[in-house]
Amino acid sequence: MSNEPTVKGPASYFPSIEKKYEKPMSYWFGLVNGHSGGKHMEIVNWLKEEHGMGHGHANAVVAYCRTQKVTGDRRHIANSTTVVWAGFE
């Protein structure tokens, strides 16, 4: 039995997003945070159209970024390939 906490919510998609699109989560967070003035679904659709991301993956990234901006959460997400610090300025 592992001592690592189970990742839930949008962050649970992060390992598959990194694997499928071959970019670290910091890349996707930077893109989304660069469009912070847009509505949630506008940014989701932009990720789908411009970057070929599936709806579920795009929605997870946008939802996560929005949550981090609201809460100011500084926890990190770790997986086998990347450690990403959340809560971009």
Secondary structure as the mmCIF struct_conf table of DSSP 4:
data_model
#
loop_
_struct_conf.conf_type_id
_struct_conf.id
_struct_conf.beg_label_comp_id
_struct_conf.beg_label_asym_id
_struct_conf.beg_label_seq_id
_struct_conf.end_label_comp_id
_struct_conf.end_label_asym_id
_struct_conf.end_label_seq_id
BEND BEND1 GLU A 4 GLU A 4
HELX_LH_PP_P HELX_LH_PP_P1 PRO A 5 VAL A 7
HELX_RH_3T_P HELX_RH_3T_P1 GLY A 9 TYR A 13
HELX_RH_AL_P HELX_RH_AL_P1 PHE A 14 TYR A 21
BEND BEND2 LYS A 23 LYS A 23
HELX_RH_AL_P HELX_RH_AL_P2 MET A 25 GLY A 34
TURN_TY1_P TURN_TY1_P1 HIS A 35 GLY A 37
BEND BEND3 GLY A 38 GLY A 38
HELX_RH_AL_P HELX_RH_AL_P3 HIS A 40 HIS A 51
HELX_RH_AL_P HELX_RH_AL_P4 HIS A 55 THR A 71
STRN STRN1 HIS A 76 ALA A 78
BEND BEND4 SER A 80 THR A 81
STRN STRN2 VAL A 83 TRP A 85
#
